[in-house]
């Protein structure tokens, strides 16, 4: 993986993905071998939107690598509340940190930020755009349970606004994976995402109902209906509560079906699914530590190598 930043899943080749996931597997097997590897470096956590798993797992991953972290804190208590631009904010923070993790409500914000700084920027979610580090831990979870080839994946729920969906669907085109997209018509994949998938040669199979496709799935990736992404609250209320699964729903599923969810969930996966052999969403969340350790290790290693090349010149 040779990129300075991780902004979108379109950057990632199969080799890039496998290199990070191989390293994540090594980290999970022997975390002590990576402890303190990047002592003396600093990671800035810049979250313009709420986050639990992403913020905490990046913080924990960094600390396990010996990286200190600084947190921008709530937007309301920062200079953003005074009208400071994103470009100015990241240019200032670049002087404090060796890498930046950025979450922002505006699609394209991470791309903009990366244009103004020389330290690595990791997109931790940009509105309804992309969330590539989540995709890496999703792929790690899938690989550890099924492998990544000869795979049938169903992605269900909010496909229009779900950034985790956009990133995962893109990344899966690097593998022999058949993708089924299950949603109400109003929440189908954006035209731009469908176009990009078609350009890679992927077949986009869209469904209104899970029942017909469930028996052939290896993985069911469920997403919540995201109220905060809807420009029209009336549209949200029309579709909220649809596409819910429970233990009875999974009676028709293959025995080895893996059910995933990027979390948080609301009511789209009933609690009785937690006790089934299918549930992998908490394992998926826990995989954020080794995967984000591997990602930070890779990006900082690349940055240090590039810096060394500049010094040699």
N, C-alpha and C positions, 0 to 999 in steps of 0.2 A: 504494500500500500504506500504509494509515493506522494499522495496529496498532502498539502500543508494544512488544509482545513477539511472538515467533514460537514458538508452543507446539505447534500441531497443523496438519496440512494442511487441516482443515475450515475454518480461518480464511481460506484463500486463495481468492479469486475468480479467474476467468479474467484479469480486468484486472490483479489483483495479480501473478499469475504472469508474465504477459507483460511487465509493467513491470520486474520484476527480471531476466527473461531478456534483455530488450532492453538493459538496462544492462550485463549480463554480456557481451553481444556487443560493446558499446562498449569495455568494459574489455579484452577479449581482443584487440581490434583496435588499441587505443592505451593500454596500461597506464600509460605515462608521464603521460597526462592526469589520472590519478587518484592519482599518487604524492604522498604527503604531504598529501592532502586533509584528513585528520583528525589532523594533528600536534597533540600536546598532550593527546590523549585516551588512556584506558587501557582495555584489555579483560582481564577475568579469565577464565581457563580453569579450570573446576571439573569435573574428571573423576573420578567415583567408580567408574568401570569402565575397563578397558584400552581404548586407542584409538591408532591410528597415523595413518590418513588424516584423520579428522575433526579431531583435535587439531592435527596439523601443518599442515593446510591452513587452518584458522582462524588459527593463529599466523602463517603466511606471508602470508595475505590481509591480516591486520591490519597487519603490518609494512610491506607494500607501500602501504598507505593512510596510513602515518605514525603508526599507532597503536602505542603500547607495550603489551606484554602481561605479565601476571603469572600464574603458574601455581600452583595450590593444591598441586601435587605429589601424591605417593601418599597414599591415604587413611590408610594405616598410620602415616604420619609427620605427620598433621594432627590437629587437635583432635577430629575425628570419631571417632578411635580412643578418645577419652576419654568418648564418649557425647554429644557436642554434637549438637543437632538440626539438621536441614537448614534450618529457618526461622532459627535463630540464625546458622548459618554464612553464609547469603546476606545477612542483615542486616548482618553485620560486613563482608563483602566489598563490599557496596554502597558503603561508605565509602572504599574504595580504588580503585574502577573506575567507568567510565562505561557499561559494558555487561558482561553475564555470559553465557558459553557454558557450559551445564550438561549433563553426562551423568550418569545415575543409574540404578541397577538397578531402582528401584521405579517402576512405571507410575503416572503422575500427579505425579511429583516436580517436573517443570518447572512444572506448573500451580500447585502449592503454592508454589514459590519465587516465582513472579510475583506472588502475592498479598501478599508481604511486602516487596517492593522497588519503587522507582520507576524504576530504570534498566532499559533493555531486557534481557530474558532470551531467549536462543535455546536451544531444546530440541535438544540434540545426541544425543538418544536416551534414552528413559525406559523401561527394561525392555523388555517386549514391546509397548509402546504405539506411539509415533510417532517419526519422525526426519525432520522437514520440510525441513531444509536439504539432506539427502541427496536428497530428492525433487526439489528445485529443480535440483540438478545433474544428476539423472537426466532430468528433462524438457528441460533444456538440451541434453543429449547426443542425446535423441530428436529434438528440433526441428532440430538442426544436420544430422542424417542423414536425416530423413524428413518433418519438419513434425509438427504435433500434431493435425491433423484427418484424417478418413478413414483411420484408423489401426487396425491389429489387433495387439494386444499379448498375448503369452502370458507368464504369471508362474508360475514353476515352483520347487518345493522346499518349504521350510518356510514355509507360509502362516499357520500358527497363531501362531507366536512371532516371526515376522519383522516387526519394526517398519518396515523400509524398504518392505515389501510393503503394509502397512496405509496408510502415508502416500501411496505412489504410486497405489494403487488409488483412494483418495479424490480425489487431485488430478486424475486422468485423467477423472473425471466432469465436469470443466469443459470437456471437449473432445469432439469426435466420434470417440470411441475405443471399439472393441469389445474387451472384456477376457475372456481365457480363463485359468482358474486350474487348474494341473496339480499334483497332489500326492497322496500316499497319504491315505486317508480320515482317518487319525489326525492329519494335519497340515493339514486344510482350514481355510479362513478362519474366524475366530471368529464366532459367531452375531451379536455386536454389530456387527462390521464388515460382514457380509452385510446386516444390517438397514439400516445407514446407506447402503450402496450402493443397495439397493432403494428407499430413500426418495428418492434423487436421480433415480430412474428408470432407473438402470443395470441391465443384464441381467447376472446373475452366471452364467457358464457354467463348470461344474466338470468336470474330467476326471481320470481315473486314469492316463492314458497320453498321452505327448507325440506319438506317431506320427501319430495321426489328425488333429491340429490343426496340426502343424508346417508343412505346405505353404501354409497361408493366412496365416502370421504375417509382420508387418513387423518386429516386435521380440520377442526371447525374453529375458526377464529371469530369470536363474537365481539362486537363493539357496542358501546352505549349510544343512545341518541343524545347528541350533545347540545343541550339547550343554549349554551354560551356561543355556539357557532351560528345560530339561526338569526338572520336579519329580521325575520318575521315570526313573532312569538306564536301567532295563530297557527302557522305551519307546524311549529314544534308540537303544539298540543294535538294536532291532527294525527301525528304519527307516533307520539310518545306511548310507550307500552307495547308497541308491536314487536314481533320477532323475539319473543321471550322463550327460553328453553328451561325445562325442568328434568328431573330424573326420568319421568315417564316418556318425555320426548325422545330420550336416548335409548329407549328400548329397541328402536329400529336401527340403531347405529352399529357399526362393526365393533367387535369386542375391544379392538386396539385403537379405537378412535381417541385422539388427543383433543381435548377442549381447551382453548386458550382465550385469553382476554387481556388487553393491555392495562386494564384497571385505571380508574376506579369503576366499579359496576354500580348500577342503581337497582334495577329489577330484571334486567335482561337475562341473567343466569340466576335461577332460584337457588337458595342455600342448600337444598337437598342434592344438588349436583356435586357439592364439595366432597361428599362422602363416597362418590363413585370412583372407579378406577380411571375414568376419563379425565378428571379435573387435573389440569397442569398449570393453572394461572398463578398460583402462589409460587410454585417452582420457577415459573417464568419470571416473576418479579424478583426472586432471589438471584436469578442468573444475571441480573443487572450488575452485581458486584464483579464477578470474574470477567464478564464481557467488557465492562467499562474500564476495569483495570487494564485489560489487554489493549483496548482502544487508546487510552491515555499513554500507555507505555509505547505503543507504536508511533503515535503522532509526536510525542516528545523525543523519541529516538530519532525520528526523521528530521525534526527541527534542529536537534543537536548536531546531526550529521551535516545538514545544510550549513549551519553556522561554522562548523569546522572547515568546510570547503571554502567559505568566504575568507576565513582567516588564512588559509593556505595560499590564496591568491594574493 
